[in-house]
Amino acid sequence: MQDLDPIETQEWLDALESVLDKEGEDRAHYLMTRLGELATRSGTQLPYSITTPYRNTIPVTREARMPGDLFMERRIRSIVRWNALAMVMRANMQDPDLGGHISTFASSATLYDIGFNYFFKAPTEEHGGDLIYYQGHASPGIYARAFLEGRLTEEQMLKFRQEVDGGGLSSYPHPHLMPDFWQFPTVSMGLGPITAIYQARFMKYLENRGFIPAGKQKVWCFIGDGETDEPETLGAISLAGRENLDNLIFVINCNLQRLDGPVRGNSKIIQELEGVFRGANWNVNKVIWGRMWDPLFAQDEDGRMQRRMDQAIDGEYQNYKAKDGAYVRKHFFGHDPELLKRVEKLSDEEIFNLNRGGHDPYKVYAAYHQAVNHKGQPTVILAKTIKGYGTGAGEAKNTAHNTKKVDIESLKKFRDRFDIPLNDSQLEELPFYRPAEDSAEMKYLRKCREKLGGHLPQRNRGSISIPTPPLETLKAVLDGSGDREISTTMAFGRILASLVKDKELGKRIVPILADEARTFGMEGMFRQLGIYSPVGQLYEPVDRDQVMYYREEKDGQILQEGLNEAGAFSSFIAAGTAYSNYNTPMLPVYIFYSMFGFQRIGDLAWAAGDGQTRGFLLGGTSGRTTLNGEGLQHEDGHSHILASTIPNVRSYDPTYAYELAVIMREGTHRMMTLQENVYYYITVMNENYQQPAMPEGVEDGIIKGMYLLEEDKKEAAHHVQLLGCGTILNEVREAAKILRNDYNVAADVWSVTSFNELRRNGLAVERSNRLHPGDEPKQSYVEQCLSGRQGPVVASTDYMKLFAEQIRQWVPVKEYKVLGTDGYGRSDSRRKLRDFFEVDRRWVALAALEALADRGEIERKVVAEAIVKFGIDPEKRNPLDC
């Protein structure tokens, strides 16, 4: 746009400069805001930009100065770089199948080094320690630094990605595999960022509830710019901005490259991310150019160089570092003769060495210093780097991510560039290098970490043991509901209400909701416990005159996450690992539509297992025929099968309230008192029926997975064993009556609380017998229960047939019939759905008669007559095909 009155323009600029000089930024911001309001009232369309020019956010004159020894730190950083490279290359020399990554850490070494030297605080008696989410592909660099510090041995470094025989280093951050080292599993891209956000929010939750001191700890999350394409990376940043999480710092390593090519070759990823984060109310700090550019910026009074920087796109910037100084001279500066003139005295090498901000320790230090001192907003640091920095042949190339080896000439250049004290003959052996213990480097390294409390990363395995209330505490639930019909979901609410009243445990329970409290009948807890909000309640709720009104409090106990299963599960992980991260055991209890659990956020559920999370997941409205009317998208027939894929998940499908009470009490004891690293998945239903009192002596069977609920001791012509769980157990009990009354078949009824636990036990016994052939063979729990029992076995569930099929090999009879709900859900009544999926009482009785016919105990015409009697259509379509 042409300037029609340059003199007036200059007067306005002079006025703004005067305000900035004499009254500061706040006053200037206020005046510009008022001008904007005036323009808006008059209908003027203001120019709008949510991004700033493509340069560093912090001017040179306002950079906090790094206090340490630059030379010494570069020396240490170079050694770490070398050992990281050597570790990956030596592993692949032993076995090229092992893989590994060099380029990610090469680009981010300075970003980590400045954090380790000045900012990352380890846990001490006075400080809980910062929580750091390391970028997964950068793990070699973290190992290399730990080796230099003496925390890892050379033997361990030589066993990178070789864990089976013990003593090896895991490929990425895995707390399950290295429980004293890694805190968070982060390499499944996108999960680090979302869990870091909810970790920072949970930290504030603990502060506001008085569990930890306020304002001390920080959450750091290191991300690659390519990782920002994952929905989980950016999906929750508005929460961080909305709740003013100034304890949260994102460091995005913007090396401009994905695994296969440029992130935004046709535009600028840094500018895009600036707009996204600024719009979400984050403090954005761009670290684009290193100090070698400062003299050129100082000369740029006419803004020519700034315009060229704004004009160039990421695909070009990648080329500038993949080529050489002559290329940069021609293709960057050569666009403008005046710019070309400004660099005419610089050699091609000097032009090529114009560094990027993410590799400049001074610029990185200034950004980190600003971030840790910024109040009222989370901070994102957008640091521009070069992928494969210093590795030679792969530097800035599209192949950089997959580089596992470096040729000898590149190794020589790497050695010379970073002053590694190795001669040519040593290079091919790729020796690890560690200076002498009394060297200046080692003294400096130790001093840096001593100031910050000790080594990182480190993980605390355990915490204080919290007593578990006795089972009698839940007596009201154990005694049944009498003539009243209630759902197991309602029973869960009663159990939770009792547990939160316990003196030791109650305050540590973290109820988590994904906007379904009223669906699950839990709205009574709103007033009782309060909903966590960092600002309390700034309005009067519309239901304030009701008993169960919506109450938000700064110290509220409930986490109400809205319609956000991934966010709710991230809170579950944060709460369920608080014993390790804060030395504060907490017990998260997250209830959700079971269909939207493992199916929807399976990767987070796996990460929870890796991260050694403890807590209860409640799959509400479970079963494919229980949630009548909702149909295909909501009816769950497979969540337990998905749960079985995670080794440290204990899953149960109880039918009765007393079963649920026993399971929750046992789980609480194992997780909070014994401090076992497991978490529980329990399905509850919205179908109402009478809840019986707990029979005597069934507790052990409930936990192991099955127990005899009804034993038919009357004389009968034939016998069968009927297994059921969840709501279908009631159909099984009715089927037993049909068999007794109409066919003279005695039926024992077994309540199976967990086919998954039965399978776990069976596999363990089978393995033990295989490895101890000389010992007396052990029996699985299924065999212990069913051996010596008369008749065939029929299992019926509200889940896919595969669920009950898991135990077939341990059922001690050939005739084992399984009914289940394979296929997509349907909208209809429960009665119609159970006929459609062939799991109601008629189908159970029919399967039992078929099994007796298979044995030759009855004639097949009895089965055919039963089909007619039950009104079953033999030509009915298979629900799996519908």
Buried (B, 14 or more C-beta within 10 A) or exposed (E): EEEEEEEEEEEEEEEEEEBEEEEEEEEBEEBEEEEEEEEEEEEEEEEEEEBBBBBBBBEBEEBBEBEBEEEBBBBBBBBBBBBBBBBBBBBBBEEEEBBBBBBBBBBBBBBBBBBBBBBBBBBEEEBBBBBBBBBBBBBBBBBBBBBBBEBBEEEBBBBBBBBEEEEBBBBBBBBBBBBEBBBBBBBBBBBBBBBBBBBBBBBBBBBBBEBBEEEBBBBBBBBBBBBBBBEBBBBBBBBBBEBBBBBBBBBBBBBBBBBEBBBBBEEBBBBBBBBBBBBBBBBBBBBBBBBBBBEBBEEBEEEBBBBBBBEBBBBBBBBBBBBEBEBBBEBBBBBBEEBBEBBEEBEBEEBBEBBBBBBBBBBBBBBBBBBBEBEEBBBBBBBBBBBBBBBBBBBBBBBBBEBBBBEEEBBBBBBEBBEBEBEEEEBEEBBBBBBEEEEBBBEBBBEBBEEBBEBBBBBBEEBEEBEBBEBEBBEBBBBBBEEEEBBBBBBBBBBBBBBBEBEEBBBBBBBBBBBBBEBBBBBEBBBBBBBBBBEBBEEEEEBEEEEBBBBBBBBBBBBBBEEBBBBBBBBBBBBBBBBBBBBBBBBBBBBBBBBBBBBBBBBBBBBBBBBBBBBBBBBBBBBBBBBBEBBEEBBBBBBBBBBBEBEBBBBBBBBBBBBBBBBBBBBBBBBBBEBBBBBBBBBBBBBBBEBBBBBEEBBEBBBBBBBBBBEBEEEBEBBBBBBBBBBBBBBBBBBBEBBBEEBEBBBBBBBBBBBBBBBBBBBEBBEEBEEEEEEEEEBBBBBBBBEEBEBBBBBBBBBBBBBBBBBBBBBBBEBBBBBBBBBBBBBBEBEBBBBBBBBBBBBBBBBBBBBBBBBEBBEEEBBEEBBEEBEBEEEEEEBEEE
